[in-house]
Amino acid sequence: MGILLAFTPSVLFAVIDRWVGVASGLAAGTALSAALVLRDWLWRRRGVKLLELGTLLLFGGLTLVAVLLQPDWPLMAVRLSLDSGLLLIALVSLAIGRPFTLQYAREQVPPAFWASPLFLRANQVITAVWAACFLVTVAADLLLRPRLAADATGVQVRTLAVRRRLPWSALRVDVDERSRYGLVSRALELEAGDTLERDGFAFADVVPRPLSAGAARAPASAARRRLR
């Protein structure tokens, strides 16, 4: 149960970013990560766990990037960064000879077994399995990430399994401008029918329907610059 609790910041981020935004989701993940670290350090009087400390540094760093440098950071890029960070934590723990599952296993096993080579080897294998899972999620983030390409005739949306071309006459183009922490972010929104495409990272396979001539605003040249 303890090791699963260490992943709750990622779960909290996945919930909050859908309703509030990426930066708020990362900030919430940072706050929860800090609470987990303080719980072991102050309340339970135990050493800080490598996974929880790494998660705190990961969420804290990404929060600073999202707030100060990239207020319009696309969600898929953030997910890739999070998954890559978890993979790095697992690999580093293996490289230094302290697999991150070791600290959780010691809470369930008598101290007499802690120095056993078999005990260490078992945790190396378990941590390697976690690393393999993180590697799969990183690969999925890279392969399934939608990509957009625009030209004078329309927009092409491409994923690993789907390729769809949408003419400008079937799209409504808007620029969503928001102000946060003194910074202004602008996100290009493409709407085809009832589906909203934000920065090309949320593509659904829809049948586009033509819109009125006035709805297809924003010149193709401006859209091409934003979609690259």
C-alpha positions as CSV (number, residue, x, y, z in Angstrom):
1,M,0.0,0.0,0.0
2,G,2.9,2.4,0.8
3,I,4.4,2.3,-2.6
4,L,1.0,2.9,-4.2
5,L,0.5,6.0,-2.0
6,A,3.7,7.4,-3.6
7,F,2.0,7.6,-6.9
8,T,-1.0,9.5,-5.7
9,P,0.5,12.9,-6.8
10,S,0.3,11.6,-10.4
11,V,-3.3,10.5,-9.9
12,L,-4.2,13.9,-8.4
13,F,-2.5,15.7,-11.3
14,A,-4.5,13.6,-13.8
15,V,-7.7,14.6,-12.1
16,I,-7.1,18.3,-11.6
17,D,-5.6,19.1,-15.0
18,R,-8.8,18.1,-16.7
19,W,-10.9,20.7,-14.7
20,V,-8.5,23.5,-13.8
21,G,-5.4,23.3,-16.0
22,V,-1.9,21.9,-16.2
23,A,-0.1,24.3,-13.9
24,S,-2.7,23.8,-11.2
25,G,-2.5,20.1,-11.5
26,L,1.3,20.2,-11.2
27,A,1.0,22.5,-8.2
28,A,-1.4,20.1,-6.5
29,G,0.9,17.2,-7.2
30,T,3.8,19.2,-5.7
31,A,1.8,19.9,-2.5
32,L,0.8,16.3,-2.1
33,S,4.4,15.1,-2.7
34,A,5.6,17.5,-0.1
35,A,3.0,16.2,2.4
36,L,4.1,12.6,1.8
37,V,7.8,13.5,2.4
38,L,6.9,15.5,5.6
39,R,4.7,12.6,6.8
40,D,7.7,10.2,6.9
41,W,10.2,12.8,8.1
42,L,8.3,14.5,10.9
43,W,5.3,12.4,11.8
44,R,6.5,8.8,11.3
45,R,10.2,9.7,12.1
46,R,11.5,7.6,9.2
47,G,14.0,8.4,6.5
48,V,12.7,10.2,3.4
49,K,12.0,7.6,0.6
50,L,13.9,8.0,-2.6
51,L,10.7,7.7,-4.8
52,E,8.8,10.3,-2.8
53,L,11.7,12.7,-2.7
54,G,12.3,12.2,-6.5
55,T,8.6,12.8,-7.1
56,L,8.6,16.0,-5.1
57,L,11.6,17.3,-7.1
58,L,10.0,16.2,-10.4
59,F,6.6,17.9,-9.7
60,G,8.2,21.0,-8.2
61,G,10.5,21.5,-11.1
62,L,7.7,21.0,-13.7
63,T,5.5,23.4,-11.7
64,L,8.1,26.1,-11.9
65,V,8.5,25.5,-15.7
66,A,4.8,25.6,-16.2
67,V,4.2,28.8,-14.2
68,L,7.3,30.8,-15.1
69,L,8.4,29.6,-18.6
70,Q,5.6,27.8,-20.4
71,P,2.1,28.8,-19.1
72,D,0.6,27.2,-22.2
73,W,2.5,23.9,-21.9
74,P,0.6,21.2,-23.8
75,L,-0.8,18.4,-21.6
76,M,0.8,15.6,-23.6
77,A,4.2,17.2,-23.2
78,V,3.7,17.4,-19.5
79,R,2.7,13.8,-19.3
80,L,5.8,12.8,-21.2
81,S,7.9,14.7,-18.8
82,L,6.3,13.1,-15.8
83,D,6.6,9.6,-17.1
84,S,10.2,10.2,-18.2
85,G,11.0,11.6,-14.7
86,L,9.6,8.5,-13.0
87,L,11.6,6.3,-15.3
88,L,14.7,8.3,-14.4
89,I,14.1,7.8,-10.7
90,A,13.8,4.1,-11.1
91,L,16.9,3.8,-13.2
92,V,19.0,6.0,-10.9
93,S,17.9,4.0,-7.9
94,L,19.1,0.8,-9.6
95,A,22.4,2.5,-10.7
96,I,23.3,3.5,-7.2
97,G,22.4,0.1,-5.8
98,R,19.4,1.3,-3.8
99,P,16.3,0.2,-5.7
100,F,13.4,2.4,-4.7
101,T,11.2,-0.5,-3.6
102,L,13.8,-1.5,-1.0
103,Q,12.6,1.1,1.5
104,Y,9.0,0.0,1.3
105,A,10.0,-3.7,1.5
106,R,11.9,-3.0,4.8
107,E,8.7,-1.8,6.3
108,Q,7.2,-5.2,5.8
109,V,10.1,-7.5,6.5
110,P,12.0,-8.1,9.8
111,P,15.4,-6.4,10.0
112,A,17.1,-9.8,10.1
113,F,16.5,-10.1,6.4
114,W,17.6,-6.6,5.3
115,A,21.2,-7.6,4.7
116,S,20.3,-10.7,2.7
117,P,21.6,-10.7,-0.9
118,L,18.4,-12.4,-1.9
119,F,16.4,-9.6,-0.4
120,L,18.3,-7.0,-2.3
121,R,18.1,-9.0,-5.5
122,A,14.4,-9.4,-5.2
123,N,14.0,-5.6,-4.9
124,Q,16.3,-5.0,-7.9
125,V,14.0,-7.2,-10.0
126,I,10.8,-5.6,-8.7
127,T,12.2,-2.1,-9.3
128,A,13.3,-3.2,-12.8
129,V,9.8,-4.3,-13.5
130,W,8.5,-0.8,-12.4
131,A,11.1,0.8,-14.7
132,A,9.9,-1.3,-17.6
133,C,6.3,-0.1,-16.9
134,F,7.5,3.5,-16.9
135,L,9.4,2.8,-20.2
136,V,6.2,1.5,-21.8
137,T,4.3,4.7,-20.8
138,V,7.1,6.9,-22.2
139,A,7.0,5.0,-25.4
140,A,3.2,5.3,-25.6
141,D,3.4,9.0,-25.0
142,L,5.9,9.4,-27.9
143,L,4.1,7.0,-30.3
144,L,0.5,8.1,-29.7
145,R,1.1,11.8,-29.5
146,P,-1.0,13.5,-32.2
147,R,0.9,15.7,-34.6
148,L,-0.5,18.5,-36.7
149,A,0.7,19.9,-40.0
150,A,-0.9,22.9,-41.7
151,D,-0.8,24.3,-45.2
152,A,-2.9,26.5,-47.4
153,T,-5.6,23.9,-48.0
154,G,-6.1,22.7,-44.4
155,V,-4.8,20.7,-41.4
156,Q,-3.5,17.1,-41.3
157,V,-3.9,15.3,-37.9
158,R,-1.7,12.2,-37.6
159,T,-1.3,9.7,-34.8
160,L,0.2,6.2,-34.9
161,A,-3.1,4.7,-36.1
162,V,-5.1,7.5,-37.5
163,R,-4.5,10.1,-40.2
164,R,-7.2,12.7,-41.0
165,R,-7.1,15.7,-43.2
166,L,-9.4,18.6,-42.4
167,P,-9.9,21.4,-44.9
168,W,-10.1,25.0,-43.6
169,S,-13.7,25.2,-44.6
170,A,-14.5,22.4,-42.0
171,L,-12.7,24.2,-39.2
172,R,-13.4,27.0,-36.9
173,V,-10.2,28.6,-35.6
174,D,-10.0,30.6,-32.4
175,V,-7.2,31.9,-30.2
176,D,-7.8,31.3,-26.5
177,E,-5.9,34.0,-24.5
178,R,-5.5,33.7,-20.7
179,S,-3.6,35.7,-18.1
180,R,-2.0,33.9,-15.1
181,Y,0.6,35.0,-12.6
182,G,1.2,38.1,-14.7
183,L,1.9,36.1,-17.9
184,V,-0.3,35.9,-20.9
185,S,-0.6,32.6,-22.8
186,R,-2.3,32.1,-26.1
187,A,-3.5,28.7,-27.4
188,L,-4.8,28.0,-30.8
189,E,-8.1,26.1,-30.8
190,L,-9.4,24.2,-33.9
191,E,-13.0,23.1,-33.8
192,A,-14.4,20.5,-36.2
193,G,-18.0,19.8,-35.5
194,D,-18.4,19.2,-31.8
195,T,-14.8,18.4,-31.2
196,L,-12.3,21.0,-29.9
197,E,-8.6,20.5,-30.8
198,R,-6.3,22.4,-28.5
199,D,-2.7,22.7,-29.7
200,G,-3.1,19.4,-31.5
201,F,-2.9,17.2,-28.4
202,A,-6.5,16.0,-28.1
203,F,-7.6,14.5,-31.4
204,A,-10.8,12.5,-31.8
205,D,-11.7,10.7,-35.0
206,V,-14.7,12.8,-36.1
207,V,-16.4,13.5,-39.3
208,P,-16.0,17.2,-40.0
209,R,-18.9,19.2,-41.2
210,P,-18.6,22.4,-43.2
211,L,-19.0,25.6,-41.3
212,S,-20.1,29.0,-42.5
213,A,-17.6,31.0,-44.5
214,G,-17.3,33.5,-41.6
215,A,-16.6,30.8,-39.1
216,A,-13.4,29.7,-40.8
217,R,-11.4,32.7,-39.6
218,A,-7.7,33.1,-38.9
219,P,-5.5,32.9,-41.9
220,A,-3.7,29.7,-42.8
221,S,-0.3,31.3,-42.4
222,A,-1.0,32.3,-38.8
223,A,-2.2,28.8,-38.0
224,R,0.8,27.2,-39.6
225,R,3.1,29.3,-37.4
226,R,1.2,28.2,-34.2
227,L,0.9,24.5,-35.1
228,R,4.6,24.0,-35.8
